[in-house]
């Protein structure tokens, strides 16, 4: 496994380098206004001087080398528009914990509700709870998320007596954003766990367990659920990224000072250095999630071997 993880990490670093290179080159094709807060008030001499100070007058390979060199030093660059001449690390430091907390709470709610829902749907296949859960999944999948997000905000804030201005120290302010972000994953976990459990329940080992006289509860928990959950475990770390990315709209909707709203804001303002830094963070979280998902499958099911030449991943 160690060899597999090492290879995956090296490939992940290469993937990150490719992503950053593409984003870097694309941003350099944007108008240079994205590097100056008061572009309209600057003279040509001042603009040329600013580009020279930022190293943007150098050839593209030189600029790329300087960017990667600074990254290895932990320097993400300096914001020129969002906050003029402020290091990006200082801007991101208070925002990352808020988004991680929001995404972590939403993922916890999703697992707490979605896993039992999927299990109950499988156990009561074709009955009322199965139909009810299926209707919920279809609704979440079919209706645009913005519709029920706005519905929850409109009626939820009035019902709970919540102010529109977000206060991270008030626990009630977290309820609606966390619940809104968890809906998609609740439907996802319930739908796929039901499908996997229904598939597992028709296999020979389940029939053998029934012949041996095991109770339905024992079969459901010790055999069907355990084997059905294995293919889902690899998606849990990745779903955390999807939850954080989904916060782009939620954070803007509730004025939450996190990473999601920040990405929207810096794109609107064309702060190229900030866009590059936020894309780097999202890409890093996504790649780490994929690796953790594969490793989690091995710990949950010893039959799976990573990097094996005979049927392994």
N, C-alpha and C positions, 0 to 999 in steps of 0.2 A: 504493500500500500504506500509506503514511503516513497518508493520510486515513482509510482503513479502520481502522487501529490506533487512531487518535485517537477515532473514533466508538465503537469497541468499548470503549476505556478509559472514555469518558464513560458508556456504557450500563452498564459493569461497576460504576462508582462508584454509579450509581443503584440497581443491583441490590443492592449491599452495603448501601446506605442503607435499602432496603426490608426486607432480611433483619434488619438490626439493629433497625429500628423494631418489626417484628413480635416478635422475641425480647424486646426491651425491654418491650413492652406485656404480653406473656404472663408474663414474670417478675414484673411488678408486680402480677399477679393472684394470685401465690403468697402464702402466709402470711408475715407480716413476721418470723417466726422466722429466715428465711434471711439476715437482715442482722445477727444478734446471736449471738455465740458462747455467751453464758450467759443466754439469754432467760428461762429459768425463775427465775433469781435476780435479775432486774431488776424494779424497781418501774415502775409506769405512767409516773411522772415521768421516770425514766431512759430508758425506751423512747421517749417523746415527744421527749426532748432528743436522743437518738441519731438519730431519724428527721429531726429538724430539721437536725442537723449534716450529714447526708448529702443533704439537700435533697429527701427523699422525702415531705415534707408539702406540697410545691408542686404546682400543677396539672400534669397529664401533659405538655402542650406545653412547659412550662418545663423539666421534667426531661429531655425529649428534646433540647431545645436545649443544655442544659448538658452532656449526654453527648457530643453531636457536637462541641461546642466543645472539650471535654477530649481527644477523640480526635485532633483536628487538632493539638493540642499534644503528642501522643504519650503521653497519660495514659490508661491503661486502667482506672484506678480502684484501689480498695484492697480486699484480701480481708478479710472480717470473721469468717469461720469457719475456713477451711482454715488460714490463718495470720493471726491477729488483728492488724489494723492494719498489714499488710505490703503495700507496693505490688505490684500484680500483675506489673508488668514485672520486678521482682526475682525473683519466683517462676518466671516463664516462661523467664528468661534461661538457666539451666543445663539446662532440660528440652528446649527446642527443638532444640539441636544433637544430642541423643541420638536424638530421633525422626527428624530429617532423616537422620542417619547410618544408622539402622536401615532407613528407607524407601529410601534411596539404594542401600544394599547389596542389599536384597531386589529392587529393580528391576533392578540390574545382573545378578544371578543369573538373574532371569526372562528377560532379553533374551539372555543367554549360552546358556541352555538352551532356551528356548521357540522362538526364531527358527530355530536349526538343526533342532530337532525338527520344526517345521512344514514346513521345506524338505525334509527327508528323507521325511516322510510323503507329501508331494506327488510327489516323484520316484519313490517306490516305492509308488504307489497300488495298493491291492488286495493287497499283499504283506505279509510278516510284520511289518516295522517299522511299516507303516501301521496294521495291526490292533492292534499293541502300543500305539502312540501314541493311537489312538482309545479303547482300553480305559482308558488313563490319564486322558484327558480326561473320559470318561464317569464314572469313579470320582470325580474331583475335583468335577465338577459335581453329581453325584447325592448323594454322602455329605456330611452336614453338616460344615462345617469344624471345629467343636469336637471331633468324633470323632477325626480324624487329628491334630489339634493335641495332644490329650491323649495319644494313642498315641505320638507323637514325643517328647513330654516324658517320658513314663513310661519308655520303653525307651532313648531317646537319651541322657538324663542318666546312666543306668546304664552304657551302652555306652562313652560318652566320658569317664566319670568326672567329670562336671560337678556342682558344688555347686548347690543350689537357689537360694541367694542370689546375685543378679546382681552381677557385678563388671565395670564397663565397661572396666577396664584388662586384663582377661584375654580374649584373642582367642577362646578356646574357648567363652566364654559367649555369643558372638554367633552361633555356628554354628546352633544349633537355632532361635532366633527368626527369623533371616534366612531359613533354609531353609523354615520353616513359612509365613512371609509371602509367599514367592516362589511357592509351589505354585499358587495361584489364577491368577496372571498367566502362569505357564508354560503352563498348560492353555489359557488365553485366547489367548495369542499363537500357540501351535501350532495350535489349532483354526481360527482365522480366517486365518492365513497359508496353511495347507493349502487352505482353501476358495478364497481369492483366487487362489492359484497354479494350482489345478485349473481354475478359470474362465478364467484367462488362457491356459492351455495349449491351449484349444480355439479361440482367436481366429485370424483370418486372417493376421495379421502373423507369428504363430508358424509357421503352415504355410508361409508364404513363406520364412521363414528356413531351414526344413528343406529346401525345394526348392533354395535357393541353396547348400546343402551345409555350413551351419554345424554344428558339433558340438553334441551335446545339452548338454554342460556349458556351452558358450558361450551357447546359447539360454536355458538355465535361469538362469544368473547375470546375463547382460547384458540380457535381455528380460523373461522371466517374473517372476523375483524382484523386479527393479527396479520393474516396474509393479504387482505385487501388494503391495509394501510401502508404496506411496503412501497408500492409504486407511487403513493402520494407523498411520502416523506421527502423525496428529492425536490418537490416543488415548494416546500415550506420556506426555505431561505429565499428562493426566487420570488415567492409571493410577497415577502417582506419588501423587496424592491418595488414590486408593482404597487404595493400599498403606499410607499413613500412617493412614488411617481404620481399616483392618484391624488396625492395631497396637493398637487399643483393647483387644481381647481378648488379643492376644499379650503386650502389656506387662503386663497384669494377671496373666496366667498365669505369666510369668517374673519378676515383681516388678521390671520395668524402670522406672526413674524418668524416664519420658518424658511426652509430651503425651497419649498414649492413656490410660494409667492415670490421669493427672490428671483427664481429663474425667469418667471414671467416678466418681472419688473426690469431685469437687466437686458432681456431681449428687446423689450419695448424701447429702452433707452439706448440700445446698441452699444452697451459697454462690453466690448469684445473680450477683454481680459477676464471679466467676471463670467461671461458665458462659457469660456473655455474652462475655467476652474470648476464651475458647477457640473458641466458635462463630465469632467474627469471624475468627480466624486460619484455621480450616478453610475458611470461605467464601472468604476471600481467595486461598488456595492453589488452590482449585477454579476460580475465575474466571480466575486467571492461567494455569492449565493449559489451559483452553479456548482462550485467545488464543494461547498458544505453539504449541498443536497446529495451528491454522489457518496460522500463519506458517511453521511447519516444513514443511507441505505445499507451500507456494509455493516454498521453497528446494529441495525435493526434486524437484518437477515444475514446470518453468517454464511449462507449458501452463495451469496454474491461475492465475487472477487473482482477487484478493480485491476485492470491492466492485464488480465489473464488472456492467454492466446486461445484458450478453449472455452468460448462462450462468455468470457468476462467482458466487462465494459472497458 
